[in-house]
Amino acid sequence: MIVLSHQRLISWCYRVVLFLVYIPIRLLRMPVRQRHGKANSREQQHYRSGDAKRNKRGFALQPSHVALALSALAAVCWAGYLGYRMYQRHRVTSPIDLPRVAPVTDSDPGMLWGSYRPGVYFGMKARVPGSPVVGLAWWTETRGTPAVRHDCRHGDGLQRYGWTKHDGRNFGSQEIVDGSVVLRTEFAKQPLWGGWSARIAVTKATERGSNNPVSLVVYIATEDPYNELEPVMDGVNLDSVQGRSSELGWFRLGFHSDNQSQRTTSYFLGNHQGFHQLNSVLESSIRPTEGRSVHLLSGDRRSEGRTPDLVAYQLVGSLPLVLEVSYSTQQPAPVGPQLSALLARLSSEFDVKFARVFGISSAAGFNDSQIGFAQSAVSNMLGGIGYFHGHVFVSSEFHEPGEVNAFGPFALYTGVPSRSFFPRGFLWDEGFHLLLVSRWDPDIARDIASHWLNLMNSEGWIPRETILGLEARARVPSEFVVQRNTDANPPSLLLALDSLRSSSPEFLRAAFPRLVAWYDWFNATQTSRYGAYRWRGRNATTTAELNPKTLTSGLDDYPRASHPGDHERHLDLLCWMARISGVLGRIATAVGEPAERFLVAASQLSASVVSQHWSTELNAFADYGLHSGKVTLVRPPSPPGGPPGESKPQKYRKVLEEPKLGFVDSFGYVSLFPLAMKLLPADSPLLGRLLEELDDPTLLWTPYGLGSLSRRHPLYMKRNTEHDPPYWRGAVWVNINYLVVEGLRHYELVAGPHRHRARELRSRLQGNLVRTVYRQYVRTGYIWESYSDSTGKGQGTHPFTGWSALVVLLMDES
């Protein structure tokens, strides 16, 4: 069967229309003499007699008739082409016609409210589209402008913040170290309440810490114009907020403090233009007080004729300082001693469950520091789960350049990689998140997977970076907001679903049609020549990048063929497709669907890994494409006569050697995918070769884990542009190391000549990685995005308790 790409189909339609328009024009403009050629008198007499005979029959086919027929046919073809474009445009922003996968906990009242605002230091939200939000801001009082803390930001320079315990449902406890003060934020729910309680306690970081007062601000805000917020005043003080939501009904938010004489309270009633502006609105509402070095909220500042959509309560006092907040619908939520007892019980239950699920306890030989580290990693993964609602902005080749269309609206319940830098959903990150979450709470893992699968459009495409709502979109550079329907992301979600096969047959039965549609979309859009696969989305015309990025692969600046094109074959994508073919085959068997198609594909694609990607010259697995190994960034000379201090021209890529088709010599993470995805036979000599290279310290092996790119590579730790530091060009990344550990564990357990070598490497690699992440956590207070392959120091964004939290599964030997 011949499959035409969209581009090729458009090209052929265009050629046919041009041909059908060109012929009639030529026929109409051509003189009779040219149409029939030069004729002698006998031929002319023959033509005249023929015309007479045709006229006697009543019809003569004239060139104009042919022209009109071809013109009509051209018009039909053009209309068909335009109709096809309109149909494809519609498909991009239409949901797939399959039953939604119903999230189990969507209907669970105990899961309605939670810490579903991961982008702020502490916030509560309900899992409904128009939910009001509750949040915390604070500052230490000084004579200057206060440094307001609200959004999680690197620039705040906090020594540490993160959840120390969080069960994903009813309870969370977080510690924030901000200079000379320590904040502990805690919340608790009981499933039958429909409400929750929170406590914010502030103490000195050390006994000699500053005695400056601290301001705590707790607010409630809404974007939904149908919601109501009504402040309840106690004289001149704000006592509580009565509210009504179309989805939540009536509620009350109460504020509770110890009312000591040295405490000061204030409030703010105002309006905002979206949750993304809450930080700036709060900052602008602060006023210094005469004769006192404190800053108070400015009271009622509502726009004329409007009811407030932002109500804030402020408590100012010396330390220790405690503020409690209660959200209730019918019966009051506990505060004071009742809340203390509830928090203690839920904390103890968390400890018991953690030891049971992960086997990390004092009885298993772990000390308190190691247990606290592991609990923090899991808790920050769970505490980083958010709820977002809004549209995905998409474009395609069927839209005009620069045209953006809204797809949705959607709700997305998802983990985020980093609260400070990536407080939004990433498709391939989520698969790694769920490997950990599914161990702790399979229901939450199933619900998150359901929400992602429900984003699918009619083509079977799932957006790879999902930014829903103004609050999320305000934190994202504009170039990453719009998603293209040809761009994939590694289907890591299926790795987690594979682990849920035995415990989730009903969920997988419901999800299976969408999983197949996603699989078919990969095969329709991501294939290359000769049965191979190729990531889309590389920029073939850029001159600013040393090696054009492959963001869709998840490995961003990892070196690929220097000159992108349809001749490329990407090893990692083929390995992903081989692996998920096997996973879908197992899921199909588990839910009673035909599995042969997927199992046959898994076998064939596994064989293609060797036939398509083993290079005898490099003696390694590699990508294939048009490649030059000799490229550099150079700066063009500044134009003569420019003003002093004028910015220098941007560097551009200079190719020093003409590219050639062949295997790409970039030994690194991509080269390990046949091992990591468990695709090689246990007795394969190529597996033995990979194991030897794995242990080579001049390539990837370090005392801190496997680096991402060989130290021998010319682009090792090189910038991709003059502004972009190296990302996947040497650093140690936990997610790929985790896949390699699991691959080694597989070959350790399967009979074959390499099992003892695999066991020894797995044990060493696992220990190196755990020690690196743990030591940096102790040293810095954070789990990091990646780690230096030279020093083991954490680097990139922090806290990064997305896939880096997989270290917990590496600590659990079971």
Buried (B, 14 or more C-beta within 10 A) or exposed (E): EEEEBBEEBBEEBEEBBEEBBEBBEEBEEEEEEEEEEEEEEEEEEEEEEEEEEEEEEEEEEEBEEBBBEBBEBBEEBBEEBEEBBEEBBEBBBEBBEBEBBEBBBBEBEBBBBBBBBBBBBBBBBBBBBBBBBBBBBBBBBBEEEBBBBBBBBEEBEBEBBBBBBBBBBBBBBBBBBBBBBBBBBBBBBBEEBBBBBBBBBBBBBEEEBBEBBBBBBBBBBBBBEEBBBEBEEEEEEBBBBBBBBEBBEEBBBBBBBEEEEEBBBBBBBBBBEBBBBBBEBBBEBBEBEEEEEBBBBBBEBBEEEEBBBBBBBBBBBBBEBBBBBBBBBEEBBBBEEEBBEBBEEBBEEBEEEBBEBBBBBEEBEBEEEBBBBBBBBBBBBBBBBBBBBBBBBBBBBBBEEEEEBEBBEBBBBBBBBBBBBBBBBBBBBBBBBBBBBBBBBBBBBBBBBBBBBBBBBBBBBBBBBBBBBBBBBBBBEEEEBBBBBBBBBBBBBBBBBBBBBEEBBEBBBBBBBBBBBBBEBBBEBBBBEEEBBBBBBBEEEBEBBBBBBBBBBBBBBBBBBBBBBEBBBBBBBBBBBBBBBBBBBBBBBBBEBEBEBBBEBBBEBBEBBBEBBBBEEBEBBBBBBBBBBEBEBEEEEEEEEEEEEEEEEEBBBEEEEEBEEBBBBBBBBBBBBBBBBBBBEBEBEBBBBBBEBBBEEEBBBBEBBBBBBBBEBBBBBBBBBEEBEBBBBBBBBBBBBBBBBBBBBBBBEBEBEBBEBBBBBBBBBBEBBBBBBBBBBEEBBBBBBBBBBBEBBBBBBBBBBBBBBBBBBBBBEE
